[in-house]
């Protein structure tokens, strides 16, 4: 019998896959909000590793307030130019000195941001097309104490907050998530004209799925309107093929629907991101911890990226609840839909949530009583291993947006 407060009940609604209307969104890695998420999480991992290398453990920090101020550019077929650089401010708190040893947290943050941008938004020239500053203050003493610098095996929660996870993904969710990852993966490797700012919106009505794609096209790789149109149609065909491999439902894919070829108004960029066209960004304003924005499901408004992975519930419980949901669905038969909500209480060990609330939609013919004990056992097991989330986050095994 678990000593943890784990509750399992049947939720009084249809599974999302069975609902008449479903809406799903993903902001790609080059979207201004995702750029902020990516930088913040890259800085977080770099700080964690720096602390481990220098003092043997992760010290208190949070870098989840990164902001992006849009720049301006003059895109043109064959190559345009950035007129006013994009500006990024890395804001947060970090321990700068420990037992007499000074730690260069600002330098670590700037290097992490530079490396992240070079890998994921390669058309942005660091220092000219985009300017990054780090302003990391010291954390408060009481939070450092709660953080667990006394050597406690299981850290204490830094806040009274909650995380939400769900599984399995619906067909529409998988299409939206995997289409963006594919476009910014193997597709982009062969099609440099596609910038990383790719946003997908999925809408399912009954058995028809509409996918709307906003795809930034990089001007340096297209010489005219015909080549631009070829790039757009290629994206449309790629997403259509992927979607049709995931579902037997009918699918329609539309790309860059605001384009007006007659007026010459098209989604052409110099850097591959709308951040050059007046689109600002902020951590936590985009994808949730599972990589999607899902209005058909419960979501936490906490930003996951940039928070410390040791005791910040806004990070740990969003990652852990998603992991628990996926694990339960993988190991327990008879589940149509599942939601996990983990609530913390500041000062309590993170493996002892105030409540772990599991809502299930069983498949037809499956009684909750037949699976409740198995579900509870998995939740209890995963909570006992909560500190593994910390390791996986630092090692980059878990995505936060």
VENRASUL-V699208 format. One record per backbone hydrogen bond with DSSP energy under -0.5 kcal/mol. CO is the residue of the C=O (numbers start at 1). NH is the residue of the N-H. E is the energy in kcal/mol with one decimal. If there is no record, write none. Layout:
# VENRASUL-V699208
co	nh	e
CO	NH	E
CO	NH	E
This chain:
# VENRASUL-V699208
co	nh	e
4	6	-1.7
5	7	-0.5
5	356	-2.8
7	358	-3.2
9	360	-2.2
11	13	-1.7
15	18	-1.6
15	19	-0.7
16	19	-1.1
20	206	-3.2
22	204	-2.8
23	296	-0.6
24	202	-3.9
25	293	-2.7
26	28	-0.6
26	200	-2.4
28	31	-2.0
31	35	-2.9
32	36	-1.7
33	37	-2.2
34	38	-3.3
35	39	-2.6
36	40	-2.7
37	41	-2.4
38	42	-2.2
39	43	-2.8
40	44	-2.2
41	45	-2.5
42	46	-2.2
43	47	-2.8
44	48	-2.5
45	49	-2.4
46	50	-2.3
47	51	-2.8
48	52	-2.4
49	53	-2.6
50	54	-2.1
51	55	-3.2
51	56	-0.9
51	57	-0.8
52	56	-1.2
60	95	-1.6
61	308	-0.6
62	93	-2.6
63	66	-0.5
66	283	-1.7
67	89	-2.5
68	70	-0.5
68	281	-2.1
69	87	-2.5
71	278	-1.2
72	83	-1.9
72	84	-2.1
74	81	-1.2
76	79	-2.9
81	74	-3.3
84	72	-2.0
86	131	-3.2
87	69	-3.5
88	90	-0.5
88	133	-2.5
89	67	-2.3
89	91	-0.8
90	135	-3.2
91	65	-1.3
92	137	-2.5
93	62	-2.9
94	96	-0.6
96	103	-3.3
98	101	-2.0
100	102	-0.6
101	98	-2.4
103	105	-2.3
104	108	-2.2
105	109	-2.5
106	110	-2.4
107	111	-2.3
108	112	-2.2
109	113	-2.3
110	114	-2.4
111	115	-2.4
112	116	-2.2
113	117	-2.5
114	118	-2.2
115	119	-1.5
116	120	-2.4
117	121	-2.5
121	124	-1.9
123	125	-0.6
124	126	-0.7
125	128	-1.6
125	129	-2.0
125	130	-1.4
129	86	-2.7
130	127	-3.1
131	88	-2.9
133	90	-3.2
135	92	-1.2
135	137	-0.7
137	94	-3.0
140	144	-1.9
141	145	-1.7
142	146	-2.2
143	147	-2.2
144	149	-0.9
145	148	-1.2
146	156	-0.9
148	151	-1.4
153	155	-0.5
155	350	-2.4
157	347	-2.4
159	161	-0.9
161	344	-3.3
163	342	-2.4
165	340	-3.1
167	338	-1.7
170	174	-2.5
171	175	-2.4
172	176	-2.4
173	177	-2.5
174	178	-2.7
175	179	-2.3
176	180	-1.5
177	181	-1.9
178	182	-2.4
179	183	-2.7
180	184	-2.6
182	185	-1.2
182	187	-2.0
182	188	-0.5
183	188	-0.9
185	189	-1.7
186	190	-1.0
187	190	-0.8
187	191	-1.3
191	194	-2.1
193	195	-0.7
193	218	-3.1
196	30	-2.2
196	198	-1.8
197	216	-1.7
198	28	-1.6
199	214	-2.9
200	26	-2.4
201	212	-2.8
202	24	-2.6
203	205	-0.5
203	210	-3.3
204	22	-2.2
204	206	-0.5
205	208	-1.5
207	250	-1.5
208	205	-2.4
209	252	-2.5
210	203	-2.7
210	212	-0.5
211	213	-0.5
211	254	-2.8
212	201	-2.4
213	215	-0.6
213	256	-3.0
214	199	-2.4
214	216	-0.5
216	195	-3.4
217	269	-3.4
218	221	-1.6
219	78	-2.0
219	222	-1.5
222	78	-1.9
224	228	-2.2
225	229	-2.7
226	230	-2.2
227	231	-2.1
228	232	-2.2
229	233	-2.7
230	234	-2.0
231	235	-1.8
232	236	-2.3
233	237	-2.4
234	238	-2.2
235	239	-2.5
236	240	-2.3
237	241	-2.7
238	242	-2.1
239	243	-2.8
240	244	-2.6
241	245	-1.1
242	245	-0.5
242	246	-0.6
243	246	-1.4
243	247	-1.1
250	209	-2.8
252	211	-2.9
254	213	-3.2
256	259	-1.8
260	264	-1.0
260	265	-1.9
264	266	-0.9
265	260	-3.2
266	268	-1.8
267	217	-2.1
269	219	-3.6
272	197	-1.9
273	276	-1.5
274	277	-2.1
274	279	-1.4
275	71	-2.5
275	278	-0.5
276	73	-0.7
278	280	-0.8
281	68	-2.6
282	285	-1.4
288	291	-2.2
292	288	-2.2
292	294	-0.5
293	25	-2.2
294	297	-2.2
304	307	-0.9
306	63	-2.8
308	312	-0.8
311	158	-2.0
311	313	-0.9
312	315	-1.7
312	316	-2.6
313	317	-1.7
313	318	-0.7
315	319	-2.3
316	320	-3.2
317	321	-2.3
318	322	-1.4
319	323	-2.2
320	324	-3.1
321	325	-2.4
322	326	-2.3
323	327	-2.2
324	328	-3.0
325	329	-2.1
326	330	-1.7
327	331	-1.8
328	332	-2.5
331	333	-0.5
334	336	-0.5
334	363	-2.6
337	361	-2.9
338	167	-1.9
339	359	-2.9
340	165	-2.5
341	343	-0.5
341	357	-3.2
342	163	-2.0
343	354	-2.3
343	355	-1.2
345	348	-2.5
348	157	-3.2
349	352	-2.1
353	5	-0.5
355	343	-2.5
355	357	-0.6
356	7	-3.1
356	358	-0.6
357	341	-2.8
357	359	-0.5
358	9	-2.5
359	339	-2.8
360	11	-2.4
360	362	-0.5
361	336	-2.9
361	337	-1.3
363	366	-2.1
365	367	-0.5
367	370	-1.3
367	371	-0.6
368	371	-1.4
368	372	-1.9
371	375	-2.5
372	376	-2.8
373	377	-2.2
374	378	-1.8
375	379	-2.3
376	380	-2.5
377	381	-2.1
378	382	-2.6
379	383	-2.3
380	384	-1.9
381	385	-1.0
383	386	-1.7
385	388	-2.1
386	389	-1.9
386	390	-0.6
387	391	-1.3
388	392	-2.5
389	393	-2.4
390	394	-2.3
391	395	-2.4
392	397	-2.6
392	398	-0.9
393	396	-0.9
